[in-house]
Amino acid sequence: VQPKADGQEAALAAGARVGDLGELALIERINRRVGSPPRRVVIGIGDDTAAVRLTAGTLALMTTDAMVEDVHFRRRSSSAADVGWKALAINASDIASMGGAPTAAMVSLVLPPTLEARWVDDLYEGLIEAARAFDIAIVGGNLAQGPSIVIDVGLLGEVAEDRVISRAHARPGDLVAVTGTLGRAAAGLIALEHDSLPAVGSEAASAIQAQRRPQPRLAAGRALAASGAVRAMIDLSDGLALDLSRLCDASAVGVRIDATRLPIDAAVQTVARFAGRDLVDLAIAGGEDYELLFAIPPEAERQVMDALAAVEVSATVIGTMLSSEHGRTIVVDGAEVPLEARGWTHFGG
Amino acid sequence: VQPKADGQEAALAAGARVGDLGELALIERINRRVGSPPRRVVIGIGDDTAAVRLTAGTLALMTTDAMVEDVHFRRRSSSAADVGWKALAINASDIASMGGAPTAAMVSLVLPPTLEARWVDDLYEGLIEAARAFDIAIVGGNLAQGPSIVIDVGLLGEVAEDRVISRAHARPGDLVAVTGTLGRAAAGLIALEHDSLPAVGSEAASAIQAQRRPQPRLAAGRALAASGAVRAMIDLSDGLALDLSRLCDASAVGVRIDATRLPIDAAVQTVARFAGRDLVDLAIAGGEDYELLFAIPPEAERQVMDALAAVEVSATVIGTMLSSEHGRTIVVDGAEVPLEARGWTHFGG
């Protein structure tokens, strides 16, 4: 693959289509953007596989998550850079929820040939920005042609074997806590879809930012793993109701949460009021929070909150794990009702 | 996720659509097919990430490759099981070309909601068959909705750090060799596209099998890495001409190959004659061979061929690496002509 002269690339950049460039030029263009990898990457982009040195005594963590055009994003309302950021951030959030650190990412793209090459450049701008922010090496990927855009990120992470936290070991009596606040990304989506919402100003802007540029809780995840006190953890991608149900499934426990304790910030309250949406519904079923939900024994509460404070993250206890016969409930306005497995799933399930 | 009663699943199976099942039922259906993982998998399907124990002193290898409907396969001419097999096999071939062993796979699917759920079952049948054949644990994945089918496999492998073979260290004077034979999968594609070719009988069938069920050269890759004599290696996915050019790019060398030495079996000769196609063209530009192409110093030839024979793989020396000024050439009918970077790329490049 010969690099093109700069002038030639500049000429191509003005409105060039992916199909005009060809695969090799497109790969070359991506390689130059990604730049040199860190030392742990022994073989990076451009070989049959990447090769990454892992520390002895650690587990390799693997996750993958795809973003599909007109399903997860619309080109009209999301910049390519935001899509790139989010594609890496949502995978990093999965690594965070195991207590791990992300290491290296593979980016698999399906692109229509008529897509402007500039869009791919901007996508990589967001991917690279996120990779820097989360200390991830982009080590390779794949390009394929197809009818609509798919960005599929595969992320490798690592965690010490005695620190890994799964969803599986919560026990009745454990406290259930969540980092940060809930519903901001969902409020951001509402703000993006309602033209009149810019009227609510900076609060809508903060919610829109949460929607476009989610921040995975990497430092918090590692601090929680290092505390040794967390029994089960999951990241909130599809909304608290659904993700908490998944944690209860994996741990074979029930749960009761208290709606009055849900951490909901002013931006969400403002957008919900403006759009006539139910606040609790936004907080438990809005999705895309990318906060960490975890279970701890009650006696460890102070220690765990201190560990989070040390990385400048707050968390809120929102309920208690119960035996599985109790089922999953939420107390709203004094009444205990089933916590329906509401949230965002594909295929309507 | 509660498993459904068997009767209920049977009722759903008859023509059920992906959109009827919902995501959770579809995941459950996949989980039951995949079954229990091997011991190296500490956390498998169903958590935020998978966790895999790697041996100390090894490199983690990462690769990804996608198959897109109507680009890489057509539902009319490929069974879902063949697509599943191939999706895993083509990634395993990349791991083979580094001298590594595949370890764990993540399967990311984009599916139209109207797709029959049965198709996904059959896809996993092929994936699981390949996973057993290549000793790969399927440890997770992702499901997303989209307008056409995309099967994107991310594969983790491992290799001892002092054995990994990249594309980068071939030297002028090295011999260039290739395992097995060339052009079978390309001949198989021709046979599939020409209704009259079944007339050529079992030879066409063998070529069609190579197209549908490629066999990655895992044992050969490991034997070549263990020999310590291989300077550079690549797997042949897009055809010898293009993949050899990539190896020459990475190693900054030229090459001369001899068309009379290309290993082409009888099935390819029969199909090429029947379809009126050029034999050398099929062998160097047909693609999808998934053989290993490698460079060795001449004095290591016997040792390397013996190491391959020990795993029952044959290889053929087809040319010599030269200094980069020579360029890349092929001797055909006594004339030395440029080895054009022909082969299969996306976006026409």
Interface residues (C-beta under 8 A of the other chain):
Chain A: V1 V18 G19 L21 G22 E23 L24 A25 L26 V42 I43 G46 D47 D48 T49 A50 A51 V52 R53 L54 A56 G57 T58 L59 A60 L61 M62 T63 T64 D65 A66 M67 V68 E69 D70 V71 H72 S93 D94 I95 S97 M98 G100 A104 M106 S108 V110 L111 P113 V139 G140 G141 N142 L143 A144 Q145 G146 P147 S148 V150 D152 G154 L155 L156 G157 V159 E161 V164 S166 R167 A168 I234 D235 R246 D249 A250 T345 H346 F347 G348 G349
Chain B: V1 Q2 V18 G19 L21 G22 E23 L24 A25 L26 V42 I43 G46 D47 D48 T49 A50 A51 V52 R53 L54 A56 G57 T58 L59 A60 L61 M62 T63 T64 D65 A66 M67 V68 E69 D70 V71 H72 S93 D94 I95 S97 M98 G100 A104 M106 S108 V110 L111 P113 V139 G140 G141 N142 L143 A144 Q145 G146 P147 S148 V150 D152 G154 L155 L156 G157 V159 E161 V164 S166 R167 A168 I234 D235 R246 D249 A250 T345 H346 F347 G348 G349
